[in-house]
């Protein structure tokens, strides 16, 4: 058995390339299953804005952190 300590990266994607807004939207909607409209209401944003944040976040994560 290995004695190495697990890090957060071992359990999910590295979210460090995301902006604060992208990370907040990604965690709420993709990891915590909060709906886009519900998250938009909670953060006083439009659902389209949340959709755009999620699209950019997912593109950055697929691209390995590059600008989407």
C-alpha positions in Angstrom: 0.0 0.0 0.0 1.3 3.4 -0.9 1.8 6.1 1.8 1.5 9.0 -0.6 -1.2 11.5 0.3 -3.9 12.1 -2.3 -4.4 15.6 -3.6 -7.6 17.3 -4.9 -6.3 16.9 -8.5 -6.6 13.1 -8.0 -10.3 13.4 -7.7 -11.4 15.8 -10.4 -10.2 18.2 -13.1 -7.6 20.9 -12.4 -9.7 24.1 -12.2 -6.8 26.4 -11.8 -6.8 27.6 -15.4 -10.4 29.0 -15.0 -11.3 32.5 -14.0 -13.1 32.9 -10.7 -16.5 33.3 -12.4 -15.9 30.3 -14.6 -14.8 28.2 -11.7 -17.8 29.3 -9.6 -20.2 28.4 -12.4 -18.5 25.1 -13.2 -18.4 23.9 -9.6 -22.0 24.9 -8.9 -23.6 23.6 -12.1 -21.4 20.7 -13.1 -20.1 19.3 -9.8 -23.0 20.3 -7.5 -25.8 19.8 -10.0 -27.3 23.3 -9.5 -29.3 24.3 -12.5 -28.1 27.1 -14.8 -31.2 29.2 -14.2 -31.1 28.6 -10.4 -27.4 29.6 -10.3 -28.2 32.7 -12.5 -30.8 33.8 -10.0 -28.5 33.2 -7.0 -25.7 35.3 -8.6 -27.9 37.9 -10.1 -26.8 37.0 -13.7 -28.6 36.0 -16.8 -28.9 32.3 -17.7 -27.0 33.1 -21.0 -24.1 34.5 -19.1 -23.9 31.3 -17.0 -24.1 29.2 -20.2 -21.2 31.2 -21.7 -19.1 30.8 -18.5 -19.7 27.1 -18.5 -18.8 26.8 -22.2 -15.6 28.7 -21.7 -14.7 26.7 -18.6 -15.3 23.4 -20.4 -13.3 24.6 -23.4 -10.4 25.6 -21.2 -10.5 22.3 -19.3 -10.5 20.3 -22.6 -7.8 22.4 -24.1 -5.6 22.0 -21.0 -5.9 25.5 -19.8 -5.5 27.5 -23.0 -7.7 30.6 -23.7 -11.0 29.5 -25.3 
